């Protein structure tokens, strides 16, 4: 069994996506990094601890490759996170010019 760690956005949303994939056995969420031991969720969300929300995925590499997990993460999780951020800016700004790479 292999492991992969991904961080980005809400770990509950990230966890739900990976739990549906064939070859994934377990997905555990938690915090990575930071400078406070055992931080509270509210502290992390407010950006006061230096932690990131993350998940550890245990998977069978003969069924699902790490590159497939990475693609899911980049396409579904990170992409959606940035789309949400842009939409929040659009809703809160009368006029917004931006360039997507």
C-alpha positions in Angstrom: 0.0 0.0 0.0 1.3 3.5 -0.9 0.6 6.9 0.6 0.1 10.3 -0.9 -0.4 13.6 0.9 -2.2 16.6 -0.6 -3.0 20.0 0.9 -5.3 22.6 -0.5 -8.7 24.1 0.4 -11.2 22.4 2.5 -10.0 18.9 3.5 -13.6 17.6 3.8 -14.3 18.5 0.2 -10.9 17.0 -0.9 -11.5 13.9 1.2 -14.9 13.2 -0.4 -13.5 13.3 -4.0 -10.7 10.8 -3.3 -12.9 8.4 -1.3 -14.8 7.6 -4.5 -11.8 6.5 -6.5 -11.1 2.8 -7.2 -7.9 1.7 -5.5 -8.2 4.2 -2.6 -8.5 2.4 0.7 -8.5 5.3 3.2 -8.4 9.0 3.3 -7.6 10.8 6.5 -7.8 14.6 7.0 -5.8 16.8 9.3 -3.4 19.7 9.5 0.2 20.0 8.2 2.9 22.4 9.1 2.2 25.2 11.5 3.7 26.5 14.7 1.0 25.6 17.3 0.6 22.1 18.7 -3.0 20.8 18.4 -4.6 23.8 16.8 -8.4 24.4 16.8 -10.3 24.4 13.5 -11.2 28.1 13.9 -7.6 29.1 14.5 -6.5 27.3 11.4 -9.3 28.8 9.3 -8.4 32.3 10.5 -4.8 31.7 9.4 -3.4 32.2 12.9 -1.4 29.0 13.2 0.5 28.5 9.9 -1.2 25.2 9.3 -2.6 23.9 6.0 -5.6 21.5 5.7 -4.4 18.3 4.2 -5.2 14.6 3.6 -3.3 11.4 3.6 -4.5 8.9 1.0 -3.6 5.2 1.3 -4.0 3.5 -2.1 -3.1 0.5 -4.2 -0.7 1.7 -6.9 -1.5 -1.3 -9.0 -5.1 0.0 -9.3 -4.6 3.8 -9.3 -1.3 5.5 -10.1 0.0 8.5 -8.1 -0.1 10.5 -11.3 -3.9 9.8 -11.5 -4.3 11.0 -7.9 -2.3 14.1 -8.7 -4.4 14.8 -11.8 -7.6 14.5 -9.8 -6.1 16.9 -7.2 -5.0 19.5 -9.7 -8.1 19.3 -12.0 -10.8 19.0 -9.4 -9.5 20.5 -6.2 -7.1 23.2 -7.0 -9.0 24.3 -10.1 -12.2 24.6 -8.2 -10.5 26.4 -5.3 -9.3 29.1 -7.7 -12.6 29.3 -9.6 -14.3 29.9 -6.2 -11.8 32.7 -5.4 -12.3 34.4 -8.7 -16.1 34.2 -8.4 -15.9 35.7 -5.0 -13.9 38.6 -6.3 -16.3 39.1 -9.2 -19.3 39.2 -6.9 -17.6 41.7 -4.6 -16.2 44.0 -7.3 -18.0 46.3 -9.7 -15.4 45.8 -12.4 -12.6 43.3 -12.4 -10.0 42.6 -15.1 -7.9 39.5 -14.7 -5.9 37.1 -16.8 -5.9 33.4 -16.3 -2.8 31.6 -17.2 
